[in-house]
Amino acid sequence: MTNLNTMFAVLEELPPGKFTTGDYVRMRRRLFGRSADVGTPARELDRAVAEGYLSVDGGVYEERRTK
């Protein structure tokens, strides 16, 4: 199961605005190291989109201010 707290910690460190999966993965690795399994960032982003925290358009994510 993914941890939304981890996702929010990463999002807080990213510059505001739009970001790609690669930006998210680089920040996640900087914060938590490379030991996380490879699929985890994708699952976190998919869950965040499904739950309405992020929107995605053509592989570019953006935080949604309201759910």
C-alpha positions as CSV (number, residue, x, y, z in Angstrom):
1,M,0.0,0.0,0.0
2,T,1.3,3.5,-0.8
3,N,1.7,6.1,1.8
4,L,0.0,9.5,1.0
5,N,2.1,11.1,3.7
6,T,5.2,10.2,1.7
7,M,3.7,11.7,-1.4
8,F,2.8,14.9,0.4
9,A,6.3,15.2,1.8
10,V,7.7,15.0,-1.8
11,L,5.1,17.4,-3.1
12,E,6.1,20.0,-0.5
13,E,9.7,19.9,-1.7
14,L,8.9,20.2,-5.4
15,P,8.7,23.8,-6.8
16,P,5.0,24.9,-7.1
17,G,3.4,24.3,-10.4
18,K,3.5,21.4,-12.9
19,F,5.9,18.5,-12.7
20,T,6.6,15.2,-14.5
21,T,7.0,11.7,-13.1
22,G,10.8,12.1,-13.5
23,D,10.7,15.3,-11.3
24,Y,8.8,13.4,-8.7
25,V,11.1,10.4,-8.8
26,R,14.2,12.5,-8.5
27,M,12.8,14.4,-5.5
28,R,11.6,11.2,-3.8
29,R,15.1,9.6,-4.2
30,R,16.7,12.8,-2.8
31,L,14.5,12.7,0.2
32,F,14.2,8.9,0.9
33,G,17.1,7.3,-1.0
34,R,17.2,4.8,-3.8
35,S,16.0,1.9,-1.8
36,A,12.3,2.3,-2.6
37,D,10.9,-0.1,-5.1
38,V,10.8,1.2,-8.6
39,G,7.0,1.0,-9.0
40,T,6.3,3.0,-5.8
41,P,6.4,6.5,-7.2
42,A,4.0,5.6,-10.1
43,R,1.6,3.9,-7.6
44,E,1.7,7.0,-5.4
45,L,1.0,9.3,-8.3
46,D,-1.8,7.1,-9.7
47,R,-3.4,7.0,-6.3
48,A,-3.1,10.8,-5.9
49,V,-4.8,11.3,-9.2
50,A,-7.6,8.8,-8.4
51,E,-8.2,10.4,-5.1
52,G,-8.3,13.9,-6.6
53,Y,-5.1,15.4,-5.1
54,L,-3.4,15.7,-8.5
55,S,-4.5,16.2,-12.1
56,V,-2.6,14.8,-15.0
57,D,-2.5,15.9,-18.6
58,G,-0.1,14.3,-21.1
59,G,2.2,13.0,-18.3
60,V,2.4,16.4,-16.6
61,Y,1.0,16.5,-13.1
62,E,-0.4,19.5,-11.2
63,E,-1.6,19.7,-7.6
64,R,-5.3,20.3,-7.3
65,R,-6.1,23.0,-4.7
66,T,-9.5,21.5,-4.0
67,K,-10.6,17.9,-3.9
